[in-house]
Amino acid sequence: MVNATRGLFISCDIPMAQFIINYNNSLPQSQKFIIHVLDGTHLFVQPHAAEMIKSAISEFRDQNSYEKPA
């Protein structure tokens, strides 16, 4: 019998995959969203987590962007 799971496939570079994995590990067990880490650049996650991941990445990029002093 085949066991199928609906999810979202994420393909990214290694540092971004590590960021997503660390973000997932920082959440309580009931909110974890990674179904399977396929390899260093591919993740399979629950579909409802897409917006949560996007907002975490956006926040991370905003915190780490350089703004030239005026």
N, C-alpha and C positions, 0 to 999 in steps of 0.2 A: 504494500500500500504506500502510495506517495503522500508525503506530508508537505504541503505548500504553505508558504507564508508570504503575505503581501508586505512589500517594503519599498524602500527608496534606495537606489544604487547611487553612491557618491564616488566620483573619481576626482582625485586632487593630488597635489604634490605631497611629499612626505611630511614636511613641517605642518601643513594644514591638517593632514590626517592625525598627526600627533596632538594638535590643538583640540580637535574634535574628540579624540579618545580621552584626553585629560579632562575636557569639559564634561564628558559623560561620567567619568570616574568621580567628579566632584559632586555629582547629584546623589540624592538619596536613592536607595534601591528601587523604590516604587516609580521613580521618574527616569530611570536609565532607558536609553533609546537605541543603543547599538545592538543589533541582532547578531551580526557576525563581522569580524575583521577579516576580509578576504586576503589581503596582502598589505604591503606598506603604503599603497596609494589608493586602495579601493575598500569601501565600507558598505555594509548593508544595514540600513537603519529603519526604524518604524516610520511610516509615512507621515504621521502627525508631527514629527520632530523637525520638519523642514524649516518652518518659520523660526523656531527656537534656535536652530543652528545658524541660520542666516543672521539673526539679530545678535547672537553671541560673536560671530565673526565680524560683523559691522562695528560692534562696540570695541572689540579687540583692535581693529584697524584704526579706529578713531583715537584710541589711547596711545597708539604707537606711531602716529604720523607726525612728521616734523613740520612745524610752521615757522617760517623765517621771521625773526624778530623785526618789528617795524622800525 
